């Protein structure tokens, strides 16, 4: 069994087909098929079943798939550590950040990091916490900042900050003159929220569950600018982190505290356990912790 065979196998499964894997790996389909056939012969088990719309894993294939992903991640970490012994930091660092906190905290961190390490290509992946966790497990990103809770025990977690959500309305909204709003008052209001996979939606849904109600969703978006534009236009109201508005005040929007319950959550820096962290990753993580702890 070799690393190349495992890589081909994992790509075929993840991309659900030999053709797509061929395009990604820049290897011919017959070569991939032969390599996986040799892997099956070596192990003595059928791993994949070709179907009209892709591939299906056998029971043995499922076991190998989980183990192969971990082996590939460990192998890549070993290669990274051997190249990363000394000298100026180089290469690429892939970082995951939820869009809901990216504009608040990370502009300064990115600027500082790029000044300190100009030879490192910094790639920022903006996505919800649930997608970030998958990307970390798949080895696509090396480090990330997420919204807790985190049920996966595969990570080292360093709590950074506690946030709370505040209500955002336009000046014409009936709530605009209120000093604070009870959460129950929001249940009959159309809400503009982030996409389903964003962790703060779980917080909002849990608060709704206290009152045995479901939120009225007027719209969703992955983009903060579009959410605030819909609020300005009167499409609905939204709930966003308080720190976002402390640093980016909007004269054409009104920010109101929400109580009973206060919608608070924790932000944490996370890394996969027992995986080598490159010096670039270590430097990034220290900048993140310094930024949050200095608040």
C-alpha positions in Angstrom: 0.0 0.0 0.0 1.4 3.4 -0.9 0.4 7.0 -0.3 -0.4 7.6 -4.0 -2.9 4.8 -4.0 -4.6 6.2 -0.9 -4.7 9.7 -2.4 -6.3 8.4 -5.6 -8.8 6.4 -3.6 -9.8 9.3 -1.4 -10.1 11.7 -4.4 -12.4 9.3 -6.3 -14.7 8.9 -3.2 -14.7 12.6 -2.3 -15.4 13.7 -5.9 -17.8 10.8 -6.5 -16.3 9.6 -9.7 -13.1 8.6 -11.6 -13.5 11.4 -14.2 -13.7 14.2 -11.7 -10.7 12.7 -9.8 -8.8 12.4 -13.1 -9.3 16.1 -13.7 -8.3 17.1 -10.2 -5.2 14.8 -10.0 -4.1 15.4 -13.6 -3.9 11.6 -14.0 -5.6 9.5 -16.6 -8.7 7.5 -15.6 -7.1 4.2 -16.6 -4.1 4.9 -14.3 -6.4 5.7 -11.4 -8.5 2.6 -12.0 -5.3 0.4 -12.2 -3.9 1.9 -9.0 -7.2 1.3 -7.1 -7.5 -2.2 -8.5 -4.0 -3.0 -7.2 -5.0 -1.6 -3.8 -8.0 -3.8 -3.7 -5.9 -6.8 -4.7 -3.4 -6.0 -2.0 -6.0 -5.7 0.7 -8.2 -8.6 -0.6 -11.4 -6.6 -0.5 -13.6 -4.8 -3.0 -13.5 -1.1 -2.1 -15.6 0.7 -4.7 -18.7 -0.1 -6.7 -19.1 1.9 -9.9 -22.7 3.3 -10.4 -24.3 5.4 -13.1 -24.2 8.6 -11.1 -20.8 8.0 -9.4 -19.3 5.5 -7.0 -20.4 3.7 -3.9 -18.2 2.5 -1.0 -18.4 -1.1 0.2 -18.3 -1.7 4.0 -14.5 -2.3 3.7 -14.2 0.8 1.5 -15.9 2.9 4.2 -13.4 1.7 6.8 -10.4 2.4 4.5 -11.8 5.8 3.5 -11.8 7.1 7.1 -8.4 5.7 7.8 -6.9 6.9 4.5 -8.0 10.5 5.2 -6.2 10.4 8.5 -3.1 8.8 7.0 -2.9 11.4 4.3 -3.3 14.2 6.7 -0.5 12.8 8.9 1.7 12.3 5.8 1.2 15.9 4.6 2.0 17.1 8.1 5.3 15.2 8.1 6.2 16.7 4.8 5.3 20.2 6.0 7.4 19.8 9.2 10.4 18.6 7.3 10.3 21.7 5.0 9.6 24.0 7.8 12.6 23.6 10.0 14.2 27.1 9.9 14.8 30.3 8.0 12.2 32.8 6.8 8.6 31.6 6.8 7.5 30.5 3.3 4.8 28.5 1.6 1.0 28.8 2.0 -1.1 29.0 5.1 -4.8 28.2 4.8 -7.0 29.7 7.5 -10.7 29.4 8.2 -12.8 32.3 9.5 -16.6 32.7 9.9 -17.7 35.7 7.9 -19.7 36.9 10.9 -16.5 37.8 12.8 -14.0 38.3 9.9 -14.5 42.0 9.4 -14.5 42.8 13.1 -11.2 41.2 14.2 -9.2 39.9 11.3 -8.3 42.9 9.1 -5.6 44.0 11.6 -4.4 40.4 12.1 -4.1 39.8 8.4 -2.2 43.1 7.9 0.2 42.3 10.7 0.8 38.8 9.6 1.6 39.8 6.0 4.0 42.5 7.1 5.8 40.0 9.4 5.9 37.2 6.9 5.8 38.6 3.3 6.9 35.3 1.8 3.9 33.4 3.1 0.9 33.2 0.9 -2.1 33.6 3.2 -5.3 32.0 2.0 -8.5 33.0 3.9 -11.5 30.6 3.7 -14.6 32.5 4.8 -17.3 30.0 5.7 -19.6 29.0 8.6 -18.3 27.0 11.5 -19.8 23.7 10.4 -18.0 23.9 7.0 -14.8 25.0 8.8 -14.8 21.9 11.0 -15.1 19.7 7.9 -12.3 21.6 6.1 -10.1 21.1 9.2 -10.8 17.4 9.4 -10.2 17.1 5.6 -6.8 18.9 5.9 -8.0 21.8 3.6 -7.2 24.4 6.2 -4.6 24.3 9.0 -6.1 26.5 11.6 -9.4 28.3 12.2 -11.4 30.5 14.5 -14.9 29.3 15.2 -18.1 29.9 17.1 -18.6 27.5 19.9 -20.0 25.0 21.0 -17.8 22.4 19.3 -18.9 18.8 19.8 -16.0 17.2 17.8 -13.3 16.0 20.2 -10.7 15.9 17.5 -9.6 19.5 18.2 -7.5 21.5 20.5 -9.7 24.5 21.5 -8.5 27.8 23.0 -11.3 30.1 24.0 -10.7 33.7 22.9 -13.7 35.8 23.6 -17.4 36.0 24.5 -19.8 37.8 22.2 -23.4 38.7 22.3 -25.9 39.3 19.5 -27.7 42.6 19.3 -30.8 43.6 17.3 -30.3 45.7 14.1 -33.3 47.6 12.7 -33.7 50.6 10.4 -34.7 53.9 11.9 -38.4 53.6 10.8 -38.9 50.3 12.5 -41.3 50.3 15.6 -38.5 49.0 17.8 -36.1 51.8 16.8 -37.0 53.9 19.9 -36.6 51.0 22.4 -33.7 50.9 24.9 -33.8 47.1 24.9 -36.0 44.3 23.4 -37.1 41.1 24.9 -36.4 38.1 22.7 -40.1 37.1 22.7 -40.9 40.4 20.9 -38.9 39.2 17.9 -41.0 36.1 17.3 -43.5 37.9 15.2 -40.9 39.9 13.2 -39.4 38.9 9.8 -35.7 38.1 10.3 -32.8 38.4 7.9 -30.2 35.7 8.9 -27.0 34.2 7.7 -27.1 30.9 5.8 -28.2 27.7 7.5 -24.7 26.4 8.4 -23.8 29.4 10.5 -23.5 28.5 14.2 -25.3 31.7 15.4 -28.5 30.3 13.8 -28.4 27.5 16.4 -28.3 30.2 19.1 -31.4 31.9 17.7 -33.3 28.7 17.1 -32.6 27.6 20.7 -33.9 30.9 22.0 -37.0 30.4 19.9 -37.4 26.9 21.3 -37.7 28.4 24.8 -41.0 29.8 23.6 -42.0 26.8 21.5 -41.8 28.9 18.4 -40.0 29.1 15.1 -38.4 32.2 13.6 -40.0 34.0 10.7 -37.3 34.0 8.0 -37.6 36.8 5.5 -34.3 36.1 3.9 -30.8 34.6 4.2 -27.4 35.5 2.9 -23.7 34.7 3.4 -22.8 38.3 2.9 -23.0 40.9 5.7 -23.5 43.8 3.3 -26.5 42.2 1.7 -28.0 41.5 5.1 -27.7 45.1 6.2 -29.0 46.3 2.9 -32.1 44.3 3.4 -32.5 45.6 6.9 -32.1 49.2 5.6 -34.8 48.5 2.9 -37.2 47.3 5.6 -37.3 43.7 4.4 -36.7 42.6 8.0 -34.5 42.9 11.1 -31.4 41.0 12.0 -29.2 39.8 14.9 -25.5 40.3 14.7 -22.5 40.5 17.0 -22.3 43.6 19.2 -18.5 44.0 18.5 -19.2 44.4 14.8 -21.2 47.5 15.5 -18.8 48.9 18.1 -16.1 49.0 15.4 -18.3 49.7 12.4 -21.1 52.1 13.5 -23.9 52.7 11.0 -25.8 56.0 11.2 -28.6 54.6 9.1 -29.2 51.6 11.4 -30.3 51.3 15.0 -28.6 48.8 17.4 -30.6 47.5 20.4 -29.7 45.1 23.1 -31.7 41.9 23.3 -32.6 40.4 26.8 -34.5 37.5 28.2 -32.4 35.7 27.1 -29.2 37.5 26.2 -27.9 35.7 23.1 -24.2 35.1 23.9 -21.6 32.7 22.5 -17.9 32.0 22.7 -15.3 32.4 20.0 -12.3 30.0 19.9 -9.2 29.2 18.1 -9.1 25.5 17.0 -6.6 23.1 15.5 -6.6 19.4 14.9 -5.1 17.5 17.7 -1.7 15.7 17.2 -1.1 17.4 13.9 2.2 19.3 13.4 1.6 23.1 13.3 3.8 24.9 10.8 5.7 27.9 12.1 3.4 30.0 9.9 0.4 28.5 11.7 2.0 29.1 15.1 2.7 32.7 14.3 -0.9 33.2 13.0 -2.4 31.6 16.1 -0.3 33.8 18.4 -1.5 36.9 16.6 -5.1 35.8 16.9 -4.8 35.2 20.6 -3.0 38.5 21.2 -5.7 40.3 19.3 -8.6 38.8 21.3 -6.9 38.9 24.7 -6.0 42.6 24.3 -9.7 43.6 23.9 
